Amino acid sequence: MNVLIITQDEPFYLGQHFDTLFQKMPSWATILGVILLSPSPFGKSGSFINRIKKTYSTFGIRFFLRYCFQFIRSKTVDRRYLILNVMRRHEIPRIQLPHKNLNAKINLEALEKLGPDVIVSITANQIFKKKLLNLPKYGCINLHSALLPFYKGLMPTFWALKNDEREMGVSVFFMDEGIDTGGILVQERFEIESGDSLESLIHKNKNYGMKAIIKALELIRSQDYQTKKFSPEEGSYYSFPTRQEVKEFLHAGKKFW
């Protein structure tokens, strides 16, 4: 099975979990390569300066300085888990497309030549349109960091912690033209413990997510599965938090790390 992965070039959390994914990928699955989109924690692309301003204005100075330090460290002192370095260690090629828009005709032609059986989206920050969704033999699957249909949208780990949930999980689903609305293949649940911070919960979530992706690929390979479906109106949807919601998060005793 030929697998193509589309993700963000995110320097904080993804690299070490991609390391696990690449290590545990079954021998029958060939990773054709990884497409790295520009990082965007806000759900859409934006300039580096605008991302800095929004991070500062939303999360405050302490959070901002911590992540600046982590960003600089990941780019200079500790480069092990930059996604590109993880890819090099596992000899996974980077696929560079001719156009920034995934859905551009020239990109679709290039992707068709690669011949993916499955496209796996992990925090990809562009909308997949119909032609792209229909391009792989078995379709496109996406990893979402929540138990759909609840916590659709952005930063589900933040919202689950803020809302005092006792458990959360991950979902791998077939993508359609909606947002987090396709048929669910795999869900994994885990407890939110009293000492969990946003950072520890993100790592826990990504760890379960990589396992769920492998399970989903195994099901697709067997062609013996039933998907769970729900209407777009079911569940809940959250957008990126406001500064006031971040203050409420901290006032309730929740921690970033």
C-alpha positions in Angstrom: 0.0 0.0 0.0 1.4 3.4 -1.1 0.9 6.0 1.6 1.4 9.8 1.2 1.5 12.0 4.3 0.5 15.7 4.3 1.3 17.7 7.4 2.7 21.0 8.8 6.4 21.7 9.3 5.6 22.2 13.1 8.8 22.2 15.3 7.2 21.6 18.8 5.3 18.3 19.0 5.0 16.4 15.7 8.6 15.3 15.1 9.0 12.8 17.9 5.6 11.3 17.1 6.4 11.0 13.4 9.6 9.1 14.6 7.3 6.6 16.3 4.9 6.4 13.3 7.8 5.7 10.8 9.3 3.1 13.2 6.0 1.2 13.5 4.7 1.5 10.0 3.9 -2.1 8.8 6.2 -3.6 6.2 3.4 -3.8 3.7 3.0 0.0 3.7 5.4 2.1 1.6 5.6 5.8 2.5 6.0 7.6 -0.8 6.9 10.8 1.0 5.8 13.7 3.1 4.4 17.0 2.0 5.3 19.7 4.5 2.9 22.7 4.5 3.9 26.0 6.2 3.0 25.8 9.9 -0.1 27.5 11.1 -1.5 26.9 14.6 -4.5 29.1 13.9 -6.1 26.9 11.2 -5.1 29.0 8.2 -1.9 30.2 6.7 -0.4 33.6 7.7 2.9 35.4 7.7 5.4 34.5 10.4 5.1 38.0 11.9 1.3 37.7 12.1 1.6 34.3 13.8 4.0 35.8 16.4 1.6 38.7 17.1 -1.4 36.5 17.4 0.4 34.1 19.7 1.5 36.9 22.0 -1.9 38.7 22.1 -3.8 35.5 22.7 -1.6 33.6 25.2 0.4 36.3 26.9 4.0 37.0 27.6 5.0 33.9 29.6 3.6 31.5 27.0 5.1 33.5 24.2 8.6 33.5 25.7 8.5 29.8 26.5 7.6 28.9 22.9 10.1 31.3 21.5 12.8 29.5 23.5 11.5 26.1 22.4 11.4 27.3 18.8 15.0 28.6 18.8 16.2 25.5 20.6 14.6 23.2 18.1 16.2 25.1 15.2 19.7 25.3 16.8 20.7 23.2 19.8 18.3 20.2 19.7 17.4 19.5 16.1 16.7 15.7 16.5 12.9 16.1 16.2 12.6 18.6 13.5 10.3 16.7 11.1 12.8 17.0 8.2 15.6 15.4 10.3 13.2 12.6 11.4 12.4 12.0 7.8 16.1 11.9 6.8 16.8 9.3 9.6 14.1 7.1 8.2 14.9 7.8 4.6 11.5 9.3 3.9 11.6 11.7 0.9 10.1 15.2 1.1 7.6 15.8 -1.7 7.8 19.4 -2.9 4.8 20.5 -5.0 5.0 23.2 -7.7 2.2 25.3 -6.3 1.4 26.3 -2.7 -2.3 25.4 -3.1 -2.7 21.7 -2.7 -5.7 21.7 -5.0 -4.0 23.4 -7.9 -4.3 21.4 -11.2 -0.5 21.2 -11.5 -0.3 19.7 -8.0 -3.0 17.1 -8.7 -1.2 16.0 -11.8 2.0 15.6 -9.8 0.2 13.7 -7.0 -1.5 11.4 -9.5 2.0 10.4 -10.9 3.1 9.4 -7.4 0.2 7.0 -7.3 -0.9 7.1 -3.6 -3.3 4.4 -2.4 -4.1 6.5 0.7 -3.3 10.1 1.6 -2.9 10.7 5.4 -3.6 14.2 6.6 -2.0 15.1 10.0 -2.7 18.7 11.0 -2.8 19.7 7.3 -4.0 23.3 7.2 -5.5 23.4 3.7 -9.0 22.3 2.7 -9.0 19.2 0.5 -11.4 19.7 -2.4 -13.2 17.0 -4.3 -10.6 16.2 -7.0 -7.9 15.8 -4.3 -10.2 13.7 -2.1 -10.9 11.3 -5.0 -7.3 11.1 -6.2 -6.0 8.2 -4.0 -7.4 4.6 -4.6 -8.8 4.3 -1.1 -9.3 8.0 -0.3 -7.9 10.5 2.2 -7.9 10.0 5.9 -7.4 12.6 8.6 -6.2 12.4 12.2 -8.3 14.6 14.5 -7.3 15.2 18.2 -10.7 14.5 19.7 -13.6 12.0 19.9 -15.7 13.2 17.0 -18.4 14.4 16.5 -17.4 16.4 19.7 -14.7 19.0 19.6 -14.6 19.6 15.9 -12.5 22.5 14.8 -9.3 23.9 16.4 -7.2 23.1 19.5 -9.5 20.3 20.9 -6.9 19.5 23.7 -7.2 23.1 25.0 -11.0 23.0 25.1 -11.2 19.5 26.6 -8.9 20.6 29.4 -10.7 23.9 29.9 -14.1 22.1 30.0 -12.9 19.7 32.7 -13.4 16.6 30.6 -12.3 13.4 32.2 -11.4 11.7 29.0 -10.6 12.6 25.4 -9.2 10.7 22.4 -8.4 10.7 18.8 -10.4 10.0 15.6 -9.2 8.8 12.2 -11.8 9.4 9.5 -12.3 9.4 5.8 -12.2 13.0 4.6 -15.1 14.6 2.7 -15.8 18.2 1.7 -17.0 19.1 5.2 -14.8 20.0 8.2 -14.3 16.9 10.5 -17.5 15.3 9.2 -16.4 12.1 7.3 -17.0 8.5 8.3 -14.9 7.5 11.3 -12.6 4.5 10.9 -10.8 4.4 14.3 -11.2 6.1 17.7 -8.9 5.7 20.7 -9.8 7.0 24.2 -7.6 7.9 27.1 -8.1 9.5 30.5 -7.3 13.1 31.3 -5.4 12.9 34.6 -5.4 15.5 37.3 -1.8 16.5 36.6 -2.1 16.8 32.9 -1.1 20.1 31.3 -1.9 21.3 27.8 1.6 20.1 26.7 1.4 16.7 28.3 -2.1 16.2 26.9 -0.9 17.1 23.4 1.9 14.6 23.6 -0.5 11.9 24.9 -2.9 12.8 22.1 -0.3 12.5 19.4 1.0 9.2 20.7 -2.5 7.7 20.5 -3.0 9.4 17.2 -0.1 7.6 15.5 -1.3 4.2 16.8 -4.8 5.1 15.4 -3.4 5.9 12.0 -1.7 2.5 11.7 -4.9 0.8 12.8 -6.8 2.7 10.2 -4.3 1.7 7.4 -4.7 -1.9 8.5 -8.4 -1.7 8.2 -8.2 -0.1 4.8 -5.8 -2.8 3.6 -8.2 -5.5 4.8 -11.3 -3.7 3.3 -13.2 -5.2 6.3 -14.5 -2.2 8.2 -17.6 -0.2 8.9 -17.4 3.6 9.4 -19.3 5.5 12.0 -21.2 8.4 10.5 -22.9 11.4 12.0 -24.6 14.5 10.7 -22.7 17.8 10.5 -25.1 19.2 13.1 -24.2 16.6 15.8 -21.5 17.2 18.4 -19.7 20.4 19.1 -17.3 22.8 17.3 -14.7 25.1 18.7 -12.6 27.8 17.1 -9.3 29.2 18.2 -9.5 30.6 21.8 -9.7 34.3 22.6 -7.5 36.1 25.1 -10.4 36.1 27.5 -10.9 32.3 27.2 -7.2 31.8 27.8 -7.5 33.9 31.0 -10.4 31.7 32.1 -8.3 28.6 31.4 -5.5 29.8 33.7 -7.9 31.2 36.3 -9.4 27.7 36.6 -5.9 26.3 37.6 -5.2 24.8 34.2 -1.6 24.7 33.0 0.2 25.1 29.7 3.1 22.8 30.8 
